Structures are given as C-alpha cells and as structure tokens.
Amino acid sequence: MPRGDGLLNHNLLSEDIGPQDACGVFGVWAPGEEVSKLTYFGLYALQHRGQESAGMAVSDGSRIVVFKDMGLVSQVFNEGVLESLQGYLAIGHTRYSTTGASIWENAQPTFRTTATGHLALGHNGNLTNTHELRKRIAELHSGSGELPFNTAVAATTDTEILTALLAAHPDLSLEEAAIAELPLVQGAFSLVFMDDTTLYAARDPQGIRPLVLGRLESGWVVASESAALDIVGASVIREVEPGELIAIDAQGLRARRFAPAAPKGCLFEYVYLARPDTTIAGRSVQATRVDTGRRLANSSPVEADLVIPVPESGRYAAIGYAQESGIPFAEGLVKNSYVGRTFIQPSQTIRQLGIRLKLNPLKEVIAGQRLVVVDDSIVRGNTQRALVRMLREAGALEVHVRISSPPVKWPCFYGIDFATRAELIANGLSVDDICASIGADSLAYVGLDVLVEATQIPKNDLCRACFDGVYPVELSEEHRVHLEVFEGIERRVSKSENLHVDPLALDALNLP
C-alpha cells in the first residue's frame, strides 16, 4: 500500500494527467559488489519513469529472492531490506502501469520457477500481440504434458505473459528459450531478466524503448537510461541493439541477435520522458531539448520581456528559446518538488486553487511583463488554462505559450500512457481554437520535422505515432478496434507495412 505521498509525478492538475512514463529497468552482474545497493541507486535514478511500485530480484548463484512493494523506491526499500538481499546478480524495476491495474500483484520483477532453475524479469514497454502469446503458451504446455498456463493469475500484465512464455520450455535453457520466443513477441520491450547465475538484456527489433549497457570494474550494468549508469559509477559501453539479446555470466558477455534491427526509437523520449542528463542513440536529451527551443524561437517568434519555463518539463526548451530569441530567461514559477499526487482530498477552497498545490508564481518577476511560457506538450489543455489564468492574476501583461512538441493527436500502444484520443484537445481544435480555449495571447507548437531535426536522428528511425499516426509495429485487433470503431478513425496500411491513419479520412469524419 502506498505510504505518504507515494506517487510523485509532474502532473499539476489531477484532472489533466500528462503523458506517463512507461517503466524503468536496471540489471547488474558484479561479484564482490553490493548489488542490491547498486540496484537501489540505479532505480533511484530511474524514478521518473515510474512511481507506482518498485522491486528487485537478487541471486547468490543458487536462489533468487524477490522484494517488491507499492510506492517510490525510497519507500519500498530501506537499509535493512537491502542488507538482506545478498548476492552478485540483481535486476530492478520501477513501474508505471500501462497494462494491468496498479496493484501489488502487478509489481515487478515477475518470478517463475523453470525446469532449469528460476526466472525473474522486468519489462519496460507494451506488447501488442498478447492474445497470440497466450495461445502460444497454452500450446507449449499442452505439448509438454504440464498443467496449462493459468490465465486467471492475479497479475494481469503483458509482463506476466512474457515471463510465462520464457519459462514454458522444459527442454531449453533460458537463453535458448529467449532466442526461440522473442522473435514472436511484437510491440515495445526493453527487458532485463535473470536466472540463478546469468543476467540477460533484450530489446525489441524496433528499439522503441531505450536500453543501455555499462561497465563496472567488477562487472556489467544494463539500464533504461545512461543516467542510471552514471549514478552507480559505470561507464557507458553502448546501447543494447534492437533485436539483440545479451547474456552476462562467469564466462563473460555474449551477444546474440534474435531478429534483424529496424530502428524506431521513441521520439517522445527526447521531448519529455527521459532525464535531460541521458543520452539516447548517441544524442543528448538535454541538447535536443535546448536545440528544439532554439528552433521554436525561429519558427514562432514573439515580442516579449521574459521567457519562463513550466518546471521541470519545459526548462531546457525555454533555455534554447531564450538563447535564440535574445529574450531574457527567468524563473517565474516555483514548483514544490516534494509534492506529488496527494492522497488527502483537498477542501473545496483548496481545490479551487488547483495548480497552486504544486506551482506558484513569482509575482515580483511576472508583474508587468510580457511572458513567453514554454512547456513540453498540451494534453487536455486544463493545466495550461489554469497556468495562464494564474500568470494573469500575478500581473502578467501578455502570456504567449510555446510548446516544444507537435500537437499530440494519437494514442501510444508501446508503453506511454496518453489520454484517450477523444480527450486530446488537439484533435478537435485548431491551434487558434486551442489558444482561445486556454486564454493565451498566442500559441505555437514546434513542427514535427523541426523536432526530428533537433534529435539528429533520421526521421524513419524514430517512432512518431503519437504525432502523425504512423505505427511502426502492427497493432493487435483490439488496438485496431480502439482506433477504428471506438474512436471512429479510418486507417490504411502503408507500403512499408506500417499502420497509418489517414489524416484526410480523419478530417472527413469531423471528429470532436
């Protein structure tokens, strides 16, 4: 059960939930090191990727011990717990739920007993063919004479299905089972998993979610972001390649390919998800955000007195905007860094203050000024509306909103929890309409091609589905129904086999 304010996040308004990070994974193989503490601090660096639960699995070579609970990393673990988790091999996970409820049973790592030992697994991403994988598990169990896979287990995640799939080969080692089954898995997955003696890491053929390999003096580390390697003193070696399985044991490190690489890294990692001190695909996230801000200043200039960021999501883009425009950068908003989602319901009086629970203006900075306010994205528009109103109440003469990403119009099926398509304000309104809705003097988004250029990564090597509706991995029938029927959207399949939603068809539907 969560303790205190155990869901720290960047949401300023409870009714306007921003894009939620997928999960963070960490793994370490390091004889002679306190691997539980290394995992703890690695997860601590990945806390921004998931705040609902945290857990780790540790092995001493003969058994795996799993400890997990609901809440933040610092709430789940303490010195006594870490001292009890002894071994030389560990994996860790911090979770935000995209599939499966936010309950203890769905906390990770997951655990299974196999024919050759034990299996613990942590997963960042979302699978798109879980129905087919369930059938596959049933077939494997029926052929082995074992009891069928229990589809009524308490856990309801695609991670549980993936764990069961890897454990369903009594005649294969875990490594060989992974090589056999991972080519059948569709969607986004960055995995860390382990048996009693070996650490494994794998990444889907598109490499949608990040995963990086690092070196310690006495071993190896894998993590969702390079920032987690920095905090434990590991040097970055390289990224785990799309379609690659890495195994680390007493014999050293070996890499095997289970599928050809077709890179489609998540563009939104550069916009918001990843820490600014992380490098993905050779490109600094911080540098990308600053460059995006510079480009936004060139494409959407405005006469103003100050550029202020929405902490923390708009900070680096605001720095870039200020540098390029020549308008002074200032901190005009103060965020309470220790307040997340409160479990205490505020009174009506406090509820009316809304955004001020987490954000408060510096009136001495704002009063009498024309402001450029920079943020990463607009979802429903409620946060920006409250923010603009608060800045005007603080004495701002003008409020010009600049967004460092294109309009978000499409749901993500690969591990990011966006609002539903019907809730996304950019689907029903033009930029001018959104501007009027939030009460700003002007509003501008960065263009998609401009954002891509800032990443310095070829456009075709990025997943841009939330912005342009092009899905690099074929969607399940359930997801297609979600797009076609529930939301009334026509789609077509492009020559490149990508699922693409035709904007002309959308316009013809005149959706709200």
Secondary structure, 3 states (H helix, E strand, C coil): CCCCCCCCCCCCCCCCCCCECCEEEEEEECCCCCHHHHHHHHHHHCHHHCCCEEEEEEECCCCEEEEEEECCHHHHCCHHHHHHCCCCEEEEEEECCCCCCCCHHHCCCEEEEECCEEEEEEEEEEECCHHHHHHHHHHHHHHHCCCCCCCCCCCCCHHHHHHHHHCCCCCCCHHHHHHHHHHHCCEEEEEEEECCCCEEEEECCCCCCCCEEEEECCEEEEECCHHHHHHCCCEEEEECCCCEEEEEECCEEEEEECCCCCCCEECHHHHHHCCCCCEECCEEHHHHHHHHHHHHHHHCCCCCCEEEECCCCCHHHHHHHHHHHCCCECCCEEECCCCCCCCCCCCHHHHHHHHHHCEEECHHHHCCCEEEEEECCCCCCHHHHHHHHHHHHCCCCEEEEEECCCCCCCCCCCCCECCCCCCCHHHHCCHHHHHHHHCCCEEEECCHHHHHHHHCCCHHHEECHHHHCEECCCCCHHHHHHHHHHCCCCCEECCCCCEECCHHHHHHHCCC
